[in-house]
Amino acid sequence: SKFAEHLRIAVESAPCPTRTGPVPITISIGAALSAHPTESLEDLGERADRALLQAKRSGRNRVVLAQSCSSVPARIHGAKQ
């Protein structure tokens, strides 16, 4: 998702200021889109959760978009491994 990737880049580009200096922050995002009208919200959420776990296992600071009605991620965007 373009929105999720823009959000990831925005967070990465804005370190958190602290008394001792800026601290870098990154995020991992797992997303799932429903292309099937009978897919439950629970199933959609589970696919998004699996995509988030894949993002974290792939090195963090990335976006993984779950493939439609499958546990296999379709695309990974973000930091290089």
Secondary structure in CASP SS format (residue, H / E / C, confidence):
PFRMAT SS
TARGET T0000
AUTHOR 0000-0000-0000
METHOD secondary structure of the structure
MODEL  1
S C 1.00
K H 1.00
F H 1.00
A H 1.00
E H 1.00
H H 1.00
L H 1.00
R H 1.00
I H 1.00
A H 1.00
V H 1.00
E H 1.00
S C 1.00
A C 1.00
P C 1.00
C E 1.00
P C 1.00
T C 1.00
R C 1.00
T C 1.00
G C 1.00
P C 1.00
V E 1.00
P C 1.00
I C 1.00
T C 1.00
I C 1.00
S C 1.00
I E 1.00
G E 1.00
A E 1.00
A E 1.00
L C 1.00
S C 1.00
A C 1.00
H C 1.00
P C 1.00
T C 1.00
E C 1.00
S C 1.00
L H 1.00
E H 1.00
D H 1.00
L H 1.00
G H 1.00
E H 1.00
R H 1.00
A H 1.00
D H 1.00
R H 1.00
A H 1.00
L H 1.00
L H 1.00
Q H 1.00
A H 1.00
K H 1.00
R H 1.00
S C 1.00
G C 1.00
R C 1.00
N C 1.00
R E 1.00
V E 1.00
V E 1.00
L E 1.00
A E 1.00
Q C 1.00
S C 1.00
C C 1.00
S C 1.00
S C 1.00
V C 1.00
P E 1.00
A E 1.00
R E 1.00
I E 1.00
H E 1.00
G E 1.00
A C 1.00
K C 1.00
Q C 1.00
END
